[in-house]
Amino acid sequence: MSNESIILLVAACSGVFALAAWVGLLAIPAWQSYSRAWERVAAVFLSLYVVAAFLVVGVGLGALVVWLWAS
């Protein structure tokens, strides 16, 4: 197995795990919190903002680690 295929496998597994975490930890509880369909859809849509915040924090911390490691 080449290095590139290992990287692709790790990226694919990370994407699947991230999607499963979003569904299990954010989307399903947001969906179950409301009874009307439009409220449920809005809650799931707004949970994407939580995912975006986690993404920004993760990228920021990763960049900080790379910057401190390189210097």
DSSP file (Angstrom, degrees, kcal/mol; ACC not computed):
  #  RESIDUE AA STRUCTURE BP1 BP2  ACC     N-H-->O    O-->H-N    N-H-->O    O-->H-N    TCO  KAPPA ALPHA  PHI   PSI    X-CA   Y-CA   Z-CA
    1    1 A M              0   0    0      0, 0.0     2,-0.0     0, 0.0     0, 0.0   0.000 360.0 360.0 360.0 127.9    0.0    0.0    0.0
    2    2 A S     >  -     0   0    0      1,-0.1     4,-1.8     4,-0.0     5,-0.2  -0.283 360.0-110.2 -79.3 166.4    1.5    3.3   -1.1
    3    3 A N  H  > S+     0   0    0      1,-0.2     4,-2.2     2,-0.2     5,-0.1   0.876 117.6  54.1 -62.6 -37.7    1.7    6.4    1.1
    4    4 A E  H  > S+     0   0    0      1,-0.2     4,-2.3     2,-0.2    -1,-0.2   0.898 107.5  49.0 -66.7 -39.8   -0.9    8.2   -1.0
    5    5 A S  H  > S+     0   0    0      2,-0.2     4,-2.2     1,-0.2    -1,-0.2   0.852 109.9  52.5 -69.6 -32.4   -3.5    5.4   -0.6
    6    6 A I  H  X S+     0   0    0     -4,-1.8     4,-2.5     2,-0.2    -2,-0.2   0.917 109.6  49.2 -65.4 -42.6   -2.9    5.4    3.1
    7    7 A I  H  X S+     0   0    0     -4,-2.2     4,-2.5     1,-0.2    -2,-0.2   0.915 111.9  48.4 -62.3 -43.4   -3.5    9.1    3.2
    8    8 A L  H  X S+     0   0    0     -4,-2.3     4,-2.4     2,-0.2    -1,-0.2   0.885 111.4  50.2 -65.1 -38.4   -6.7    8.7    1.2
    9    9 A L  H  X S+     0   0    0     -4,-2.2     4,-2.5     2,-0.2    -2,-0.2   0.916 111.9  47.2 -65.6 -43.6   -7.9    5.8    3.5
   10   10 A V  H  X S+     0   0    0     -4,-2.5     4,-2.4     2,-0.2    -2,-0.2   0.908 113.0  49.3 -64.6 -42.1   -7.3    7.9    6.6
   11   11 A A  H  X S+     0   0    0     -4,-2.5     4,-2.2     2,-0.2    -2,-0.2   0.906 112.1  48.3 -64.3 -41.5   -9.1   10.9    5.1
   12   12 A A  H  X S+     0   0    0     -4,-2.4     4,-2.2     2,-0.2    -2,-0.2   0.923 112.8  47.3 -65.8 -43.9  -12.1    8.8    4.0
   13   13 A C  H  X S+     0   0    0     -4,-2.5     4,-2.6     1,-0.2    -2,-0.2   0.895 111.4  51.6 -64.1 -39.5  -12.3    7.1    7.5
   14   14 A S  H  X S+     0   0    0     -4,-2.4     4,-2.5     2,-0.2    -1,-0.2   0.901 109.6  50.2 -63.8 -40.6  -12.1   10.5    9.2
   15   15 A G  H  X S+     0   0    0     -4,-2.2     4,-2.3     2,-0.2    -2,-0.2   0.906 111.5  47.5 -63.9 -41.9  -14.8   11.9    7.0
   16   16 A V  H  X S+     0   0    0     -4,-2.2     4,-2.4     2,-0.2    -2,-0.2   0.922 113.7  47.4 -65.4 -43.9  -17.1    9.0    7.8
   17   17 A F  H  X S+     0   0    0     -4,-2.6     4,-2.3     2,-0.2    -2,-0.2   0.882 111.8  50.6 -65.0 -38.6  -16.4    9.3   11.5
   18   18 A A  H  X S+     0   0    0     -4,-2.5     4,-2.4     2,-0.2    -2,-0.2   0.910 111.4  48.0 -65.7 -42.1  -17.0   13.0   11.4
   19   19 A L  H  X S+     0   0    0     -4,-2.3     4,-2.5     2,-0.2    -2,-0.2   0.918 112.2  49.2 -63.8 -42.9  -20.3   12.6    9.6
   20   20 A A  H  X S+     0   0    0     -4,-2.4     4,-2.8     1,-0.2     5,-0.2   0.891 111.1  50.0 -63.7 -39.0  -21.4    9.9   12.1
   21   21 A A  H  X S+     0   0    0     -4,-2.3     4,-2.9     2,-0.2     5,-0.5   0.907 110.9  49.3 -65.9 -41.6  -20.4   12.1   15.0
   22   22 A W  H  X>S+     0   0    0     -4,-2.4     5,-2.9     2,-0.2     4,-1.9   0.934 114.9  44.3 -62.7 -45.2  -22.4   15.0   13.6
   23   23 A V  I  <>S+     0   0    0     -4,-2.5     5,-2.5     3,-0.2    -2,-0.2   0.949 121.0  38.8 -64.3 -48.4  -25.5   12.9   13.0
   24   24 A G  I  <5S+     0   0    0     -4,-2.8    -2,-0.2    -5,-0.2    -1,-0.2   0.856 127.1  30.7 -73.6 -36.3  -25.3   11.2   16.4
   25   25 A L  I  <5S+     0   0    0     -4,-2.9    -3,-0.2    -5,-0.2    -2,-0.2   0.711 135.5  12.5 -99.1 -22.2  -24.2   14.1   18.6
   26   26 A L  I  X5S+     0   0    0     -4,-1.9     4,-1.8    -5,-0.5    -3,-0.2   0.751 121.4  45.8-121.4 -51.1  -25.8   17.1   16.9
   27   27 A A  I  ><S+     0   0    0     -5,-2.9     4,-2.6     2,-0.2     5,-0.2   0.934 112.5  46.8 -70.8 -47.2  -28.4   16.3   14.2
   28   28 A I  H  ><S+     0   0    0     -5,-2.5     4,-2.4    -6,-0.3    -1,-0.2   0.941 115.0  45.5 -64.7 -47.2  -30.5   13.7   15.9
   29   29 A P  H  > S+     0   0    0      0, 0.0     4,-0.8     0, 0.0    -1,-0.2   0.893 114.6  49.6 -62.4 -36.0  -30.8   15.6   19.3
   30   30 A A  H >< S+     0   0    0     -4,-1.8     3,-0.5     1,-0.2     4,-0.4   0.910 111.9  48.8 -66.1 -40.4  -31.6   18.8   17.3
   31   31 A W  H >< S+     0   0    0     -4,-2.6     3,-0.9     1,-0.2    -1,-0.2   0.895 111.5  48.9 -64.9 -40.8  -34.2   16.9   15.3
   32   32 A Q  H 3< S+     0   0    0     -4,-2.4    -1,-0.2     1,-0.2    -2,-0.2   0.600  96.5  72.7 -78.1 -10.6  -35.8   15.4   18.4
   33   33 A S  T << S+     0   0    0     -4,-0.8     2,-0.3    -3,-0.5    -1,-0.2   0.691  98.3  46.7 -77.8 -17.6  -36.1   18.7   20.2
   34   34 A Y    <   -     0   0    0     -3,-0.9     3,-0.0    -4,-0.4     0, 0.0  -0.834  59.5-155.5-126.4 160.8  -38.9   20.0   18.1
   35   35 A S  S    S+     0   0    0     -2,-0.3     2,-0.2     5,-0.0    -1,-0.1   0.747  71.0  79.2-107.3 -30.8  -42.2   18.7   16.8
   36   36 A R  S  > S-     0   0    0      1,-0.1     4,-2.1     2,-0.0     5,-0.2  -0.551  78.0-129.3 -82.3 146.7  -42.9   20.8   13.7
   37   37 A A  H  > S+     0   0    0      1,-0.2     4,-2.5    -2,-0.2     5,-0.2   0.901 106.4  50.1 -63.0 -43.2  -41.1   19.9   10.5
   38   38 A W  H  > S+     0   0    0      1,-0.2     4,-2.1     2,-0.2    -1,-0.2   0.852 110.5  50.9 -67.7 -32.1  -39.8   23.4    9.7
   39   39 A E  H  > S+     0   0    0      2,-0.2     4,-2.3     1,-0.2    -1,-0.2   0.891 110.5  49.6 -68.7 -38.7  -38.4   23.8   13.3
   40   40 A R  H  X S+     0   0    0     -4,-2.1     4,-2.3     2,-0.2    -2,-0.2   0.928 112.1  46.8 -64.6 -45.3  -36.6   20.4   13.0
   41   41 A V  H  X S+     0   0    0     -4,-2.5     4,-2.5     1,-0.2    -2,-0.2   0.912 113.0  49.8 -63.5 -41.8  -35.1   21.4    9.6
   42   42 A A  H  X S+     0   0    0     -4,-2.1     4,-2.6    -5,-0.2    -1,-0.2   0.892 110.1  50.7 -64.0 -39.5  -34.1   24.8   11.0
   43   43 A A  H  X S+     0   0    0     -4,-2.3     4,-1.4     2,-0.2    -2,-0.2   0.906 111.8  46.6 -66.4 -41.0  -32.5   23.1   14.1
   44   44 A V  H  X S+     0   0    0     -4,-2.3     4,-0.6     2,-0.2    -2,-0.2   0.907 112.8  50.6 -67.1 -40.2  -30.5   20.7   11.9
   45   45 A F  H >< S+     0   0    0     -4,-2.5     3,-1.1     1,-0.2     4,-0.4   0.918 110.1  49.5 -62.4 -42.7  -29.4   23.5    9.6
   46   46 A L  H >X S+     0   0    0     -4,-2.6     3,-1.2     1,-0.3     4,-0.8   0.768  98.6  67.2 -70.1 -23.3  -28.3   25.6   12.6
   47   47 A S  H 3X S+     0   0    0     -4,-1.4     4,-1.8     1,-0.3    -1,-0.3   0.754  87.9  68.7 -66.6 -20.7  -26.3   22.7   13.9
   48   48 A L  H <X S+     0   0    0     -3,-1.1     4,-2.4    -4,-0.6    -1,-0.3   0.805  92.0  59.3 -65.4 -27.5  -24.1   23.1   10.9
   49   49 A Y  H <> S+     0   0    0     -3,-1.2     4,-2.2    -4,-0.4    -1,-0.2   0.868 103.0  51.9 -66.5 -35.4  -22.9   26.4   12.5
   50   50 A V  H  X S+     0   0    0     -4,-0.8     4,-2.4     2,-0.2    -2,-0.2   0.916 109.6  49.1 -64.8 -42.5  -21.7   24.3   15.4
   51   51 A V  H  X S+     0   0    0     -4,-1.8     4,-2.4     1,-0.2    -2,-0.2   0.906 110.0  51.5 -62.4 -41.5  -19.8   22.1   13.1
   52   52 A A  H  X S+     0   0    0     -4,-2.4     4,-2.4     2,-0.2    -1,-0.2   0.890 109.1  50.6 -63.4 -38.7  -18.3   25.1   11.4
   53   53 A A  H  X S+     0   0    0     -4,-2.2     4,-2.4     2,-0.2    -2,-0.2   0.918 110.6  48.7 -65.3 -42.6  -17.2   26.5   14.8
   54   54 A F  H  X S+     0   0    0     -4,-2.4     4,-2.6     1,-0.2    -2,-0.2   0.897 111.2  51.3 -61.7 -39.0  -15.6   23.2   15.6
   55   55 A L  H  X S+     0   0    0     -4,-2.4     4,-2.7     2,-0.2     5,-0.2   0.918 109.9  48.2 -64.3 -44.3  -13.9   23.2   12.3
   56   56 A V  H  X S+     0   0    0     -4,-2.4     4,-2.3     2,-0.2    -2,-0.2   0.918 113.8  47.0 -63.3 -44.0  -12.5   26.7   12.8
   57   57 A V  H  X S+     0   0    0     -4,-2.4     4,-2.6     2,-0.2     5,-0.2   0.916 113.3  49.0 -64.8 -42.2  -11.2   25.9   16.2
   58   58 A G  H  X S+     0   0    0     -4,-2.6     4,-2.4     2,-0.2    -2,-0.2   0.909 112.5  46.5 -64.5 -43.0   -9.6   22.6   15.0
   59   59 A V  H  X S+     0   0    0     -4,-2.7     4,-2.6     2,-0.2    -1,-0.2   0.898 113.0  50.9 -65.9 -39.6   -7.9   24.3   12.1
   60   60 A G  H  X S+     0   0    0     -4,-2.3     4,-2.1    -5,-0.2    -2,-0.2   0.921 112.0  45.4 -63.8 -44.2   -6.7   27.1   14.3
   61   61 A L  H  X S+     0   0    0     -4,-2.6     4,-2.3     2,-0.2    -2,-0.2   0.892 113.1  51.1 -67.2 -38.5   -5.3   24.7   16.9
   62   62 A G  H  X S+     0   0    0     -4,-2.4     4,-2.4    -5,-0.2    -2,-0.2   0.911 110.2  48.8 -63.3 -42.2   -3.7   22.6   14.1
   63   63 A A  H  X S+     0   0    0     -4,-2.6     4,-2.6     1,-0.2    -2,-0.2   0.879 110.0  52.4 -64.7 -37.5   -2.1   25.7   12.6
   64   64 A L  H  X S+     0   0    0     -4,-2.1     4,-2.7     2,-0.2     5,-0.2   0.917 109.5  48.7 -63.9 -43.1   -0.8   26.7   16.1
   65   65 A V  H  X S+     0   0    0     -4,-2.3     4,-2.3     2,-0.2    -2,-0.2   0.929 113.4  46.7 -62.5 -44.8    0.8   23.3   16.5
   66   66 A V  H  X S+     0   0    0     -4,-2.4     4,-2.2     2,-0.2    -2,-0.2   0.914 113.5  49.0 -63.8 -42.1    2.4   23.4   13.1
   67   67 A W  H  X S+     0   0    0     -4,-2.6     4,-1.3     1,-0.2    -2,-0.2   0.912 114.1  44.7 -65.6 -42.5    3.7   27.0   13.7
   68   68 A L  H  < S+     0   0    0     -4,-2.7    -1,-0.2     1,-0.2    -2,-0.2   0.855 114.0  50.3 -70.3 -32.9    5.1   26.1   17.2
   69   69 A W  H  < S+     0   0    0     -4,-2.3    -2,-0.2    -5,-0.2    -1,-0.2   0.872 111.0  48.6 -71.0 -36.3    6.7   22.9   15.8
   70   70 A A  H  <        0   0    0     -4,-2.2    -1,-0.2     1,-0.2    -2,-0.2   0.756 360.0 360.0 -76.3 -24.1    8.3   24.7   12.9
   71   71 A S     <        0   0    0     -4,-1.3    -1,-0.2    -5,-0.2    -2,-0.2   0.478 360.0 360.0 -94.7 360.0    9.8   27.5   15.0
